[in-house]
Amino acid sequence: MKFKGKDIISMRDFSKKEIEHILAIAKKMEPIARGKKKSQLLAGQILANLFFEPSTRTRLSFATAMRRLGGGVIDLSEPEMSSIVKGESLTDTIRAVQAYADIIVLRHPREGSARLAAEIADIPVINAGDGAGHHPTQTLLDLYTIDREKGKIKGLTVALLGDLKYGRTVHSLAYALSLFGANMIFVSPENLQMPTDVVVDLKERGVVVAQTSNIEEVIPKIDVLYVTRIQRERFPDPEEYESVKGAYRIDLELLKKAKKDFVIMHPLPRVDEITPEVDQTSHAIYFKQAFYGVPVRMALLALVLGGIK
């Protein structure tokens, strides 16, 4: 497995063995991520955070991960304060920024932008979300969360709920879960179903897949519920968004029908799809999930920058 200098663009660029290696390194990174140990593994290395879309957890966890390993961070999180407002292209921005850093983390609204950046840059590029395309580091932290909280992934029944059409996290996660032998239930409004090509691909891999619009009928079967926000910004038609917003609401009444050890995940931010009362239950692990992004991203940065193998 050669990680040094590797671009991280899509989950489909990884084998199961490579994913397992990343997750194993992440587990070793946890004491450093929690501040219980110190590290200078990436001292002298600089990460450039280029975020052309809003972000809290992804941007801050990458910055935290780099600093926990002794590295530095330069940040472009307000494009309106950069040369982009003067008409500078993404290509020119990447060419300029690579002179200041050792690795680039890019979030951009245009699908395919991360792969374009990787082709241009002479330094590694990590995709932190490209429109409705891919978000591989979110998927890695999701896998890590399931494994840490449930002790396994194989054989679990995982329900993906919400916007399965435009949601980039669920597309990558469904593929990754298929590598680890999980069963899947897709829960969504009819016009936000998982794309047909994803479903066909999963079934060809021998994955058990069910689809429904009714969360109540499947909640007793679920080990992991992965809730997603219905994202206004992804809808080309505002009327389509208005017809489905607030389609699902996870509350205490619904949880009465769930398994005692069932857990709820969410990539965050949430709007109204999970009520605040759920936060106090043992089922809610989405804030743990947000933390797990730090050791996972530490592992990736260390591997790609050659700090470890």
Buried (B, 14 or more C-beta within 10 A) or exposed (E): EEBEEBBBBBBEBBEEEBBBBBBEBBBEBBEBBEEEEEBEBBEEBBBBBBBBBEBEBBBBBBBBBBBBBBBBBBBBBEBEEBEBEEEEEBEEBBBEBBEEBBBBBBBBEBBEBBBBBBEBBEBBBBBBBBBBBBBBBBBBBBBBBBBBBBEEBEEBBBBBBBBBBBBBBBBBBBBBBBBBBBBBBBBBBEEBBBEEEBBEBBEEEEBEBEBBBEBEEBBEBBBBBBBBBBBEEBBEEEEBBEEBBEBBBBEEEBBEBBBEEBBBBBBBEBEEBBBEEBEEEEBBBBEEBBBBBBBBBBBBBBBBBBBBE
